[in-house]
Amino acid sequence: MKAKPMVKTLAALLGVLGCGSVVAAGWNEAGGEKDAAMLLTPDRERGIAVYEVCSACHLLEGWGLQDGTFPQLAGQHRNVLIKQLADIRAKNRDNPTMYPFALDEQIMAVAGFHKGEIDPAQLVADVTAYIAKLPMNPENGKGPWNKLFPEFAEGKKLYDKNCVQCHGEKGEGHDEKFFPKVHGQHYAYMLRQFEWIRDGKRRNANPDMVEQIKNFTDKEMQMVINYVSRMPVPKEYLAPSKDYQNPDYD
């Protein structure tokens, strides 16, 4: 399937202020759209169609922006993607920029369906499976301190003490436990999310992480995220070059 970005529809999508039909839940309660999507068999062609909406911000490759405005989604664990998308749709995670793009009518329309013709959870399953298999950006946005700086070593110490248990020694995360991959993510995006979680501004944050990082200073936060941003990503997850273009779109 070949598709082209829906540039002409962006202004209309950004202006949509309607409410979603998904009921808000806690950090990771069982049931609801999240669990439904996890159990559904994804369809790649529908995933390509739905992702066309997402690409307006996250780019066709799923790489987001190095300045952290939009995160890299490519290669992220599918269950993590499902949970975050379901939370945004349920208004359990505040994202006013993305929310209009994630409404039922938007994702159904771009996939060629009308209300009642397909369960929106199926489209969530489709698009997240597609994103999870996209190759990652080999040149993610990195923090200011390389291995020659003491801040890099301090960041590693902080990571080993506070983050390894959930995100893994190599930043690989854990799909079944909804712990995201952090290697390869943009420094500025992670820094913003870390600060919001620390300061209680991200409502769907894992309460264990909130507790773990609540006493981090700003400098400690910068050092640990700098270290994470410089973690090597396994070659098999990376695109062949920074000039890679998603062949599913033309």
N, C-alpha and C positions, 0 to 999 in steps of 0.2 A: 504494500500500500504506500502510495506517495501522498503527501499532504503539504500544504503551504501554511505558514503562520497566519493567524486570523488578525492581522494588524488592524483592519477596518472596524473590528468589533470591540477593540480595547476600551475606547471611551465609554461605550454603552455598558460594558461589563463593570467598569470601575464605578459607574453610577448606580448600580443595583444595590438597594439597601434592604431587601426583603429578608425575612427570617427563615432559617432552616427548619427542617422538621425533626432533626435528631435531638433527643433529650440529653442535656448535659449530665456528665457523670464525674466521679472522682478520678484520682490519678490513674488507676488502672483497674477499674471494676470490671467484673466479668459480664458478658452479654452485650447486647446492642450491636451497632454497626461494625465496630471493631472485630468482634468475634465472628460475626457473620461473614465479613470480607475475608478473614483468615481461612475460612473453611471452603470458600468458593474456588472453582477452577478458573484461572485467569485466561483471557483471550488476548493474544498479542496485538492483533489488528485493532481491536477496540482500545487497547492501551495506547497505541500510537495516536489514535484519533483524539482521545481524551487529553493526552499529554500536550497536544497542540495548544490548549488553553494555558497550561502551566509554563510553556516555553516562552510566553511573553515576558516573564520575569526571570525564570531559571535558565533560559536559553535552550535551544534545540538539543544541545548536548547534555543538559542537566547540570551545567557547571556553575551556575550562579555568577556572582561577581566577586572579584578579589577584594574589593573595598568593603565587602561584608553586607552590602545592601540586601542581597539575596544569597542564601546558602547553596552550596553544592548538594544536589540530591543524588546525582549519579552514583551508583554502587552502594547506596545505603541499604541497610537491612530492610527487607520487605515488611516485616512486622512493625518495625519502627516507623516506617512511612505510613502504614495503615493507621497506626495509633495516632500519629500527629495529624494526619488528614482528617480522621474521624473526630478528633478533639476540636480542630478548627471549625469543622462543619457543625459540631454540637455547641459551639461557642464556649468550650471548656478551655481553649487556648486563644488568647486575644491576638488576632492578626487581621486588622481591618482592611489591609491592602489585599490580602489573599482571599478573604472570606467571600467576596462577591463572585470570584472565579470558581469557588468550590460548591456553590449552590446546586441543588438538584437540577434545576432547569438549564443551567449552563453546561454541566457535564453530560446531561442526556442529549441536549441539542447538538453538541459538537460530535457526539457519537451516532447521531441520526435517529434518536428515539424521542417519543413524546411521553408525558406523564402516564404512568400505569403500564407502559410497554416493557420496562425492565426495572429490576430492583437497583436503586442507586448503589447499594453495597457491592453489586457485581462490577460496576464501573470503578469503584474504589479498588477492588481486587485487581482489575485489569491494569489500571494505570500504575499502581504501585509495583506490580510484578514487572512491568516494562521498565520503570525507572531503576529498579534494583539491579537490572542487568546492563545498564548503560556503563560504558567505560569512564573512569574518573579522569579529571583534569590532572595532567602530570606536573602542572605548575600552579598549585593552589596558593592563595595569599598567605604569606608567612609573617611572623613577628619580627621585631627588630634585632634580636640577638642570636647570632650563630654560635657554634660550639666554642669559639674563641673567647666568648664573654662569660663572666661568672654567673650572670643571670640565667644562662642556658642550664648550667649545672644545678643551680638552685631550683629551677623549674622542674628538672628531672626528679630531684629529691621530693618536691611537693607532689608530683604526679605519683611517684612510687608509694608515697605514704597515704595519699588520699583518693586516688582514682583507679589504681590497678584492679582492685577487686571487682569493679563493675565494667570498666572499659577495656581491661586487658593490658598486658605488658606492651603490646604493639598498637594499642588504640583500636583494636578490632571489634570491640563491643560484643554483644551477645543477642542474637536475633530472638530467641525464644523468651528471653527475659526483658525484651524491649530496651536494651541498653544500646545506644547508637554507636556506630563507628565514629571515631573522632579523627583518626588519621586522614589526611587529605582535605580536611575542612578548612575554610578560610579563617585566618586569625581574627580579623575584625568581627566576623559573625559570631565566632565562639566567645570572644571577649564580651560582646553585648549580651549574649544569652547567659553566660556565667554570672555577669553582674546582676541581671534581672532575677536569676534563680537565687543568688546570694541575698538579694535585697527583698525577696518575696513578691516580685512583680510578675512572675510567670506562674499562672494559676495551676497549670497541669504538670508542674515540676515534680519529680520523684522526691517525696519528703525525706528519704534517706540522704539524698544529695544536698538538699537544703540544710539539713543538720550538719552534714560533713563539712560544708564550705562556709558556714555562716560567719566564722571569725577570720576569714581571709582578708588581708589588707588589699588595697588596690594594687600595690606593687607585687604582692604574691600572686594575685590573680593574673596580672600581666605576664609574670615569669612562667607560670604553669601553662598558660595558654600558648605562650611563645614556644615552649617545648613541644606541646602537642602539635602545633602547626608545622613543626619541622620533623615530625615522625615520618620515616619512609613508608610509602604505601607499596605493598607487594606488586611486583611488575604485572602479574596476571590481571589485576584490577584496573590498570591504567590504559588510557588511550595511547596509541603509538607516538603521538606528538601533540604539542600545544595547538597545532594547526588542524587537528582532526575535526571533521564535520560529520554530523549524524547522517548516515546514508538513507535513513527512513524518510527524510524530508528533502524536497528540492524546490 
